[in-house]
């Protein structure tokens, strides 16, 4: 941290945030950023076996997004499958629902969906396929991109 502050001449200090983090932007809009391997956990607990085709993986990602929003929780699993510290479980709850949710799930492909008036996207794994997302809060647009 001191090394970063020295390089920026003390003008800009980095902020390190936890996962999840709830940010407010514009006029009363909220964004939740959560980094976890949720799709991998859902596939492990699923009774239906699927192949790893791209279209089925995208369908599973959209199903994951709907499950998270319907449950109103970022860890929609039984406590035995996703242990959590109960004193901080409120941080994983999505009530009231935010306007935008960014899932930093490296096991899921890049996707964007809107469900129950909540935009949800996953940038994908930049290290694997070079995918990233450009989110413009002033316009509320999400652009899926791939590095050349």
VEXSEMI-777268 format. One record per residue (C-alpha): x, y, z; chain; residue in one letter. Coordinates in steps of 0.1 Angstrom, whole numbers, plus 5000, padded with zeros to 4 digits. Each point is the difference from the previous one (the first is absolute). Example, Ala and Ser with C-alpha at 12.3 -4.5 7.8 and 13.67 -1.06 7.14 Angstrom:
<sites>
<site><u>5123</u><v>4955</v><w>5078</w><chain>A</chain><resn>A</resn></site>
<site><u>5014</u><v>5034</v><w>4993</w><chain>A</chain><resn>S</resn></site>
</sites>
This chain:
<sites>
<site><u>5000</u><v>5000</v><w>5000</w><chain>A</chain><resn>X</resn></site>
<site><u>5028</u><v>5024</v><w>5008</w><chain>A</chain><resn>X</resn></site>
<site><u>5017</u><v>4991</v><w>4968</w><chain>A</chain><resn>X</resn></site>
<site><u>4968</u><v>5010</v><w>4980</w><chain>A</chain><resn>X</resn></site>
<site><u>4997</u><v>5032</v><w>5020</w><chain>A</chain><resn>X</resn></site>
<site><u>5036</u><v>5009</v><w>4993</w><chain>A</chain><resn>X</resn></site>
<site><u>4996</u><v>4995</v><w>4962</w><chain>A</chain><resn>X</resn></site>
<site><u>4969</u><v>5022</v><w>4999</w><chain>A</chain><resn>X</resn></site>
<site><u>5017</u><v>5027</v><w>5021</w><chain>A</chain><resn>X</resn></site>
<site><u>4973</u><v>4996</v><w>5026</w><chain>A</chain><resn>X</resn></site>
<site><u>4973</u><v>5016</v><w>4978</w><chain>A</chain><resn>X</resn></site>
<site><u>4980</u><v>4968</v><w>4993</w><chain>A</chain><resn>X</resn></site>
<site><u>4998</u><v>4972</v><w>5025</w><chain>A</chain><resn>X</resn></site>
<site><u>4985</u><v>4967</v><w>4991</w><chain>A</chain><resn>X</resn></site>
<site><u>4969</u><v>4987</v><w>5017</w><chain>A</chain><resn>X</resn></site>
<site><u>4999</u><v>4962</v><w>5006</w><chain>A</chain><resn>X</resn></site>
<site><u>4965</u><v>4987</v><w>5004</w><chain>A</chain><resn>X</resn></site>
<site><u>4985</u><v>4968</v><w>5012</w><chain>A</chain><resn>X</resn></site>
<site><u>4978</u><v>4976</v><w>4980</w><chain>A</chain><resn>X</resn></site>
<site><u>4972</u><v>5008</v><w>4997</w><chain>A</chain><resn>X</resn></site>
<site><u>5001</u><v>5037</v><w>4998</w><chain>A</chain><resn>X</resn></site>
<site><u>4969</u><v>5023</v><w>4996</w><chain>A</chain><resn>X</resn></site>
<site><u>5007</u><v>5032</v><w>4982</w><chain>A</chain><resn>X</resn></site>
<site><u>4978</u><v>5030</v><w>4995</w><chain>A</chain><resn>X</resn></site>
<site><u>5003</u><v>5021</v><w>4968</w><chain>A</chain><resn>X</resn></site>
<site><u>4980</u><v>5026</v><w>4981</w><chain>A</chain><resn>X</resn></site>
<site><u>4968</u><v>5010</v><w>5018</w><chain>A</chain><resn>X</resn></site>
<site><u>4990</u><v>4971</v><w>5023</w><chain>A</chain><resn>X</resn></site>
<site><u>5012</u><v>4972</v><w>4978</w><chain>A</chain><resn>X</resn></site>
<site><u>5018</u><v>4970</v><w>5015</w><chain>A</chain><resn>X</resn></site>
<site><u>5024</u><v>4974</v><w>4987</w><chain>A</chain><resn>X</resn></site>
<site><u>5011</u><v>4968</v><w>5017</w><chain>A</chain><resn>X</resn></site>
<site><u>5034</u><v>4984</v><w>4990</w><chain>A</chain><resn>X</resn></site>
<site><u>5005</u><v>4964</v><w>5012</w><chain>A</chain><resn>X</resn></site>
<site><u>5029</u><v>4977</v><w>4992</w><chain>A</chain><resn>X</resn></site>
<site><u>4993</u><v>4963</v><w>5005</w><chain>A</chain><resn>X</resn></site>
<site><u>4999</u><v>4968</v><w>4981</w><chain>A</chain><resn>X</resn></site>
<site><u>4962</u><v>4997</v><w>5003</w><chain>A</chain><resn>X</resn></site>
<site><u>4994</u><v>4982</v><w>4966</w><chain>A</chain><resn>X</resn></site>
<site><u>5026</u><v>4973</v><w>5010</w><chain>A</chain><resn>X</resn></site>
<site><u>4982</u><v>4994</v><w>5033</w><chain>A</chain><resn>X</resn></site>
<site><u>4966</u><v>4999</v><w>4982</w><chain>A</chain><resn>X</resn></site>
<site><u>5013</u><v>4974</v><w>4976</w><chain>A</chain><resn>X</resn></site>
<site><u>5014</u><v>4979</v><w>5028</w><chain>A</chain><resn>X</resn></site>
<site><u>4967</u><v>5000</v><w>5018</w><chain>A</chain><resn>X</resn></site>
<site><u>4979</u><v>4995</v><w>4968</w><chain>A</chain><resn>X</resn></site>
<site><u>4982</u><v>4967</v><w>4994</w><chain>A</chain><resn>X</resn></site>
<site><u>5000</u><v>5005</v><w>4963</w><chain>A</chain><resn>X</resn></site>
<site><u>5033</u><v>4993</v><w>4982</w><chain>A</chain><resn>X</resn></site>
<site><u>5008</u><v>5021</v><w>4969</w><chain>A</chain><resn>X</resn></site>
<site><u>5029</u><v>5002</v><w>4976</w><chain>A</chain><resn>X</resn></site>
<site><u>5022</u><v>5031</v><w>4999</w><chain>A</chain><resn>X</resn></site>
<site><u>4986</u><v>5014</v><w>4968</w><chain>A</chain><resn>X</resn></site>
<site><u>4999</u><v>5038</v><w>4997</w><chain>A</chain><resn>X</resn></site>
<site><u>4962</u><v>5004</v><w>4996</w><chain>A</chain><resn>X</resn></site>
<site><u>4993</u><v>4977</v><w>5030</w><chain>A</chain><resn>X</resn></site>
<site><u>5026</u><v>5019</v><w>5020</w><chain>A</chain><resn>X</resn></site>
<site><u>4983</u><v>5033</v><w>4992</w><chain>A</chain><resn>X</resn></site>
<site><u>4966</u><v>4986</v><w>5009</w><chain>A</chain><resn>X</resn></site>
<site><u>5014</u><v>4988</v><w>5033</w><chain>A</chain><resn>X</resn></site>
<site><u>5014</u><v>5035</v><w>5006</w><chain>A</chain><resn>X</resn></site>
<site><u>4966</u><v>5016</v><w>4994</w><chain>A</chain><resn>X</resn></site>
<site><u>4984</u><v>4974</v><w>5023</w><chain>A</chain><resn>X</resn></site>
<site><u>5026</u><v>5009</v><w>5026</w><chain>A</chain><resn>X</resn></site>
<site><u>4991</u><v>5037</v><w>4997</w><chain>A</chain><resn>X</resn></site>
<site><u>4963</u><v>4993</v><w>5004</w><chain>A</chain><resn>X</resn></site>
<site><u>5007</u><v>4977</v><w>5030</w><chain>A</chain><resn>X</resn></site>
<site><u>5020</u><v>5027</v><w>5018</w><chain>A</chain><resn>X</resn></site>
<site><u>4974</u><v>5027</v><w>4994</w><chain>A</chain><resn>X</resn></site>
<site><u>4970</u><v>4977</v><w>5009</w><chain>A</chain><resn>X</resn></site>
<site><u>5017</u><v>4989</v><w>5032</w><chain>A</chain><resn>X</resn></site>
<site><u>5011</u><v>5036</v><w>5008</w><chain>A</chain><resn>X</resn></site>
<site><u>5034</u><v>4987</v><w>5012</w><chain>A</chain><resn>X</resn></site>
<site><u>5034</u><v>4998</v><w>4984</w><chain>A</chain><resn>X</resn></site>
<site><u>5006</u><v>4965</v><w>5014</w><chain>A</chain><resn>X</resn></site>
<site><u>4968</u><v>4981</v><w>4993</w><chain>A</chain><resn>X</resn></site>
<site><u>5012</u><v>4967</v><w>5014</w><chain>A</chain><resn>X</resn></site>
<site><u>4994</u><v>4981</v><w>5032</w><chain>A</chain><resn>X</resn></site>
<site><u>5025</u><v>5009</v><w>5027</w><chain>A</chain><resn>X</resn></site>
<site><u>5016</u><v>4965</v><w>4998</w><chain>A</chain><resn>X</resn></site>
<site><u>5010</u><v>5008</v><w>4963</w><chain>A</chain><resn>X</resn></site>
<site><u>5009</u><v>5036</v><w>5005</w><chain>A</chain><resn>X</resn></site>
<site><u>5012</u><v>5007</v><w>5035</w><chain>A</chain><resn>X</resn></site>
<site><u>4997</u><v>5036</v><w>5011</w><chain>A</chain><resn>X</resn></site>
<site><u>5006</u><v>5021</v><w>5031</w><chain>A</chain><resn>X</resn></site>
<site><u>4965</u><v>5007</v><w>5012</w><chain>A</chain><resn>X</resn></site>
<site><u>5009</u><v>5033</v><w>5015</w><chain>A</chain><resn>X</resn></site>
<site><u>5008</u><v>5013</v><w>4965</w><chain>A</chain><resn>X</resn></site>
<site><u>4972</u><v>4982</v><w>4980</w><chain>A</chain><resn>X</resn></site>
<site><u>4981</u><v>5032</v><w>4996</w><chain>A</chain><resn>X</resn></site>
<site><u>5028</u><v>5012</v><w>4976</w><chain>A</chain><resn>X</resn></site>
<site><u>4990</u><v>4972</v><w>4976</w><chain>A</chain><resn>X</resn></site>
<site><u>4963</u><v>5009</v><w>4999</w><chain>A</chain><resn>X</resn></site>
<site><u>4986</u><v>5019</v><w>4971</w><chain>A</chain><resn>X</resn></site>
<site><u>4972</u><v>5019</v><w>5017</w><chain>A</chain><resn>X</resn></site>
<site><u>4992</u><v>5025</v><w>4988</w><chain>A</chain><resn>X</resn></site>
<site><u>5011</u><v>4988</v><w>4965</w><chain>A</chain><resn>X</resn></site>
<site><u>5027</u><v>5021</v><w>4984</w><chain>A</chain><resn>X</resn></site>
<site><u>4998</u><v>5014</v><w>4965</w><chain>A</chain><resn>X</resn></site>
<site><u>5031</u><v>4982</v><w>4987</w><chain>A</chain><resn>X</resn></site>
<site><u>5018</u><v>4968</v><w>5012</w><chain>A</chain><resn>X</resn></site>
<site><u>5034</u><v>4991</v><w>4988</w><chain>A</chain><resn>X</resn></site>
<site><u>5010</u><v>4964</v><w>5006</w><chain>A</chain><resn>X</resn></site>
<site><u>5037</u><v>4995</v><w>4998</w><chain>A</chain><resn>X</resn></site>
<site><u>4996</u><v>4962</v><w>4994</w><chain>A</chain><resn>X</resn></site>
<site><u>5030</u><v>4986</v><w>4982</w><chain>A</chain><resn>X</resn></site>
<site><u>4982</u><v>4967</v><w>4994</w><chain>A</chain><resn>X</resn></site>
<site><u>4971</u><v>5016</v><w>4981</w><chain>A</chain><resn>X</resn></site>
<site><u>5002</u><v>5014</v><w>4964</w><chain>A</chain><resn>X</resn></site>
<site><u>4995</u><v>5037</v><w>4993</w><chain>A</chain><resn>X</resn></site>
<site><u>4963</u><v>5008</v><w>5000</w><chain>A</chain><resn>X</resn></site>
<site><u>4976</u><v>5028</v><w>5005</w><chain>A</chain><resn>X</resn></site>
<site><u>4963</u><v>4996</v><w>5010</w><chain>A</chain><resn>X</resn></site>
<site><u>4972</u><v>5021</v><w>5015</w><chain>A</chain><resn>X</resn></site>
<site><u>4976</u><v>4984</v><w>5024</w><chain>A</chain><resn>X</resn></site>
<site><u>4975</u><v>5016</v><w>5024</w><chain>A</chain><resn>X</resn></site>
<site><u>5013</u><v>5035</v><w>4989</w><chain>A</chain><resn>X</resn></site>
<site><u>5035</u><v>4991</v><w>5011</w><chain>A</chain><resn>X</resn></site>
<site><u>5028</u><v>4999</v><w>4975</w><chain>A</chain><resn>X</resn></site>
<site><u>5025</u><v>4972</v><w>5007</w><chain>A</chain><resn>X</resn></site>
<site><u>5032</u><v>4993</v><w>4982</w><chain>A</chain><resn>X</resn></site>
<site><u>5031</u><v>4979</v><w>5003</w><chain>A</chain><resn>X</resn></site>
<site><u>5032</u><v>5012</v><w>4983</w><chain>A</chain><resn>X</resn></site>
<site><u>5013</u><v>4965</v><w>4996</w><chain>A</chain><resn>X</resn></site>
<site><u>5036</u><v>4990</v><w>5005</w><chain>A</chain><resn>X</resn></site>
<site><u>5024</u><v>5025</v><w>4984</w><chain>A</chain><resn>X</resn></site>
<site><u>5029</u><v>4976</v><w>5004</w><chain>A</chain><resn>X</resn></site>
<site><u>4983</u><v>4972</v><w>4981</w><chain>A</chain><resn>X</resn></site>
<site><u>4982</u><v>5017</v><w>4971</w><chain>A</chain><resn>X</resn></site>
<site><u>5008</u><v>5037</v><w>5003</w><chain>A</chain><resn>X</resn></site>
<site><u>4965</u><v>5010</v><w>5007</w><chain>A</chain><resn>X</resn></site>
<site><u>4991</u><v>5031</v><w>5020</w><chain>A</chain><resn>X</resn></site>
<site><u>4971</u><v>5024</v><w>5006</w><chain>A</chain><resn>X</resn></site>
<site><u>4997</u><v>5037</v><w>4995</w><chain>A</chain><resn>X</resn></site>
<site><u>4973</u><v>5014</v><w>5023</w><chain>A</chain><resn>X</resn></site>
<site><u>4988</u><v>5035</v><w>4995</w><chain>A</chain><resn>X</resn></site>
<site><u>4982</u><v>5012</v><w>5031</w><chain>A</chain><resn>X</resn></site>
<site><u>4988</u><v>5033</v><w>4985</w><chain>A</chain><resn>X</resn></site>
<site><u>4981</u><v>4982</v><w>4972</w><chain>A</chain><resn>X</resn></site>
<site><u>4994</u><v>4967</v><w>5018</w><chain>A</chain><resn>X</resn></site>
<site><u>5015</u><v>4980</v><w>4971</w><chain>A</chain><resn>X</resn></site>
<site><u>5021</u><v>4969</v><w>5001</w><chain>A</chain><resn>X</resn></site>
<site><u>5023</u><v>4991</v><w>4972</w><chain>A</chain><resn>X</resn></site>
<site><u>5015</u><v>4966</v><w>4997</w><chain>A</chain><resn>X</resn></site>
<site><u>5035</u><v>5001</v><w>4985</w><chain>A</chain><resn>X</resn></site>
<site><u>5029</u><v>4977</v><w>4992</w><chain>A</chain><resn>X</resn></site>
<site><u>5037</u><v>5010</v><w>4998</w><chain>A</chain><resn>X</resn></site>
<site><u>5016</u><v>4993</v><w>4966</w><chain>A</chain><resn>X</resn></site>
</sites>
